[in-house]
Each structure stands twice: as structure tokens, then as C-alpha cells.
Amino acid sequence: MKPVTPERITDFHRSDSELQSFLIFAVAVAGKNADSVAPKVNRMLADWNTEPFTFLRTYRRDIDTIMRDWKMGPYDQRMVPAMNGIIDLDLRTCTIADLEAIKGIGPKTSRFFMLHSRPDQELIVLDIHILRFLKQRFRMKVPKSTPSGKRYLAIEAEATRKIKKHMPNWKSFADFDLNAWLLMRSKGKEKKK
């Protein structure tokens, strides 16, 4: 199984096990630094030594302990309910609504999973890096952190229009997401120096 890395996130040909690993990464990375979460998730999955969802189904009663052992918090609020919810999904056919019906999964996580695992998705993952890109490149009025509900949908719709109009050379929305994220992440690292 290929490890999950922030720079090589888009893959439309994942095996079932790799899709499961990617969704676990998508849930774990929400609100955290991808560079620090990816190796931790990869070590955890390697330690399980079986299909990720098979492991979680087998130890369903112990998911809280497992997440705490691997320091994959916040536990009760997000990680444990999300892990319990995702293990019953068909990751080849689930929808954004199916993902967001699970406690602990919001619009950013659902779109991240769909955008980078299925081709031809026109979705925007409104994390802090993409919001900063939209503000700088398109002069959009966006919050500093990921919005929710109708505000998320309104910003996503506006950003989709602008990307289609002003950036027609992107291969895909997944390509836009990854490249804009890498650009803004590197600018953020430069500011910290």
C-alpha cells in the first residue's frame, strides 16, 4: 500500500485499502498540519497490518483508545464518531451528503476526499491555504478559517466561477487544489522564518 503524503494526494486509481487509508488521513488531518499528520497516519496504518476498515470494525469498541494511543484527537468530538461512521461506507459510491452525515466530517473533509479520489470533481476544499489564495489571487472576501453551512457553499460557488473564468489552464480542480495549497503553504513557511 502506498503511503499518504501531502504532495502526492491525488490518485484516482486507489485500491480499496488505499481509499480507506486516504479517508482516515482526510479525517485525521482536518485542522492540523498535513506534514506532521501524514507520517503518524502511515505508521498507525502499517502497525494495524490489515485493511484499515477491517481493523476498525474488529476493534470498534476500542476506537477511542486506539485514537488516543496514536494521539489522533480531538477524540469524542470528531475522531471517534468519524471513525465509527466511515467504516460502513462504500467509498466507491458514497456522496458528499453521505460523508457529511457522519459526525466529525464537514464540508472541507468530504470535499478533500472526493476531490482527490474521484476524477472530474468541481469542488473547493476551503482550508486556510485555499482561503488565503482566493483572497490574494481573486480579491475574494473570505474568512481566515473554514466557514460552514451556507457560507461555505457560497464561497465555493464564487471560487468555482472564478477558477473556471480566470484559470482555464488548470488540468482539474484537484490540480488547482494541490498547487494552490502548496504555493500558499510555502508562503506561510517563508513568513515563519
C-alpha positions in Angstrom: 0.0 0.0 0.0 1.3 3.4 -1.0 1.8 5.8 2.0 -0.2 9.0 2.1 1.9 12.2 1.6 0.7 15.8 1.3 2.4 16.4 -2.0 1.1 13.2 -3.7 -2.5 13.3 -2.6 -4.5 13.0 -5.9 -4.9 9.4 -7.0 -8.0 8.2 -9.0 -6.8 4.6 -9.0 -6.5 3.7 -5.3 -7.2 0.2 -4.2 -10.0 -0.3 -1.6 -7.4 -0.4 1.2 -5.7 2.8 -0.1 -9.1 4.6 -0.3 -9.8 3.6 3.3 -6.3 4.9 4.3 -6.9 8.1 2.4 -10.3 8.8 4.1 -8.7 8.1 7.5 -6.0 10.6 6.6 -8.6 13.1 5.5 -10.4 12.9 8.8 -7.2 13.0 10.8 -5.7 16.0 9.0 -8.7 18.3 9.4 -7.5 21.3 11.3 -3.9 20.0 11.6 -0.6 20.2 9.8 -0.5 17.7 7.0 3.3 17.3 7.2 3.0 16.0 10.8 -0.2 14.0 10.4 0.7 12.0 7.3 3.7 10.1 8.8 1.6 9.4 12.0 -1.3 8.0 10.0 1.1 6.0 7.8 2.8 4.5 10.9 -0.6 3.7 12.5 -1.9 2.0 9.4 1.3 0.0 9.0 1.0 -1.1 12.6 -2.5 -2.4 12.0 -1.2 -4.8 9.4 -4.6 -5.3 7.8 -7.3 -3.5 5.8 -7.9 -0.3 7.7 -11.7 -0.7 7.9 -11.4 -4.4 8.8 -9.2 -3.3 11.8 -11.6 -0.6 12.9 -14.6 -3.0 12.6 -12.8 -5.6 14.6 -11.9 -3.1 17.4 -15.0 -0.9 17.1 -15.4 -0.8 20.9 -11.8 0.3 21.3 -11.6 3.1 18.7 -11.4 5.8 21.4 -8.4 4.0 23.0 -6.8 3.5 19.6 -7.2 7.1 18.6 -5.8 8.3 22.0 -2.8 5.9 21.7 -1.9 7.4 18.3 -2.7 10.9 19.5 -5.4 11.4 16.8 -7.6 13.9 18.7 -9.9 15.6 19.2 -11.4 12.3 20.3 -15.0 12.4 21.4 -15.9 15.5 19.3 -14.6 14.3 16.0 -12.2 11.3 15.6 -14.2 8.6 17.3 -17.6 9.4 15.8 -16.0 9.8 12.3 -14.0 6.5 12.5 -17.2 4.7 13.6 -19.2 6.3 10.8 -16.8 5.8 7.9 -16.3 2.0 8.3 -19.8 1.3 7.0 -19.5 3.4 3.8 -18.9 2.2 0.3 -16.0 4.5 -0.6 -16.6 4.0 -4.4 -20.2 5.2 -4.4 -20.6 7.4 -1.3 -21.6 11.0 -1.8 -20.7 14.3 -0.1 -24.0 14.1 1.7 -23.2 10.5 2.9 -19.8 11.7 4.3 -21.2 14.8 5.9 -24.0 12.8 7.6 -21.2 11.4 9.8 -20.5 13.3 13.0 -17.0 14.7 12.7 -16.9 15.1 8.9 -17.7 18.5 7.5 -17.6 20.1 4.0 -13.9 20.5 3.9 -13.1 16.9 4.8 -15.8 15.5 2.5 -14.7 17.6 -0.5 -11.0 16.8 0.2 -11.7 13.1 0.0 -14.0 13.3 -3.1 -11.8 15.8 -5.0 -8.6 13.7 -4.6 -10.1 10.3 -5.1 -12.6 10.7 -8.0 -11.9 12.3 -11.3 -13.8 15.4 -12.7 -14.9 16.8 -9.4 -15.6 20.5 -9.3 -15.2 21.1 -5.6 -13.2 23.5 -3.5 -11.5 22.5 -0.2 -11.7 25.7 1.8 -8.8 25.2 4.2 -6.8 28.2 5.4 -4.3 27.9 2.5 -7.0 27.9 -0.2 -8.9 30.8 1.5 -5.7 32.8 1.5 -5.1 32.0 -2.2 -8.7 33.1 -3.0 -8.2 36.3 -1.1 -4.9 37.2 -2.7 -5.5 36.0 -6.3 -9.2 36.8 -6.7 -9.6 39.5 -4.0 -12.5 37.5 -2.6 -13.8 38.4 0.8 -13.2 35.2 2.7 -12.9 34.3 6.4 -9.5 33.4 7.9 -10.7 29.9 8.8 -13.0 27.4 7.1 -16.6 28.5 7.1 -19.6 26.2 7.4 -23.1 25.8 6.1 -24.4 28.3 3.5 -21.3 30.4 3.8 -19.1 27.5 2.7 -21.4 26.8 -0.2 -21.5 30.5 -1.3 -17.7 30.9 -1.2 -17.3 27.5 -3.0 -19.7 28.6 -5.8 -17.9 32.0 -6.2 -14.5 30.4 -6.2 -15.6 27.8 -8.8 -16.8 30.5 -11.2 -13.6 32.5 -10.8 -11.3 29.5 -11.3 -13.2 28.5 -14.5 -13.0 32.0 -15.8 -9.5 33.2 -14.8 -7.6 29.9 -14.6 -8.7 27.7 -17.5 -5.3 26.1 -17.8 -5.6 24.0 -14.6 -5.9 20.3 -15.5 -8.6 19.8 -12.9 -9.9 21.2 -9.6 -7.8 18.6 -7.9 -4.7 20.1 -9.7 -5.8 23.6 -8.6 -6.3 22.5 -5.0 -2.9 20.8 -4.7 -0.9 23.6 -6.5 -2.7 26.5 -4.7 -2.2 24.6 -1.4 1.5 24.0 -2.0 2.0 27.6 -3.0 0.3 29.1 0.0 1.8 26.6 2.4 5.3 27.6 1.2 4.5 31.2 1.6 3.3 30.5 5.1 6.6 28.7 5.9 8.6 31.7 4.5 6.7 34.1 6.8 7.6 32.0 9.8 11.3 32.2 9.1 
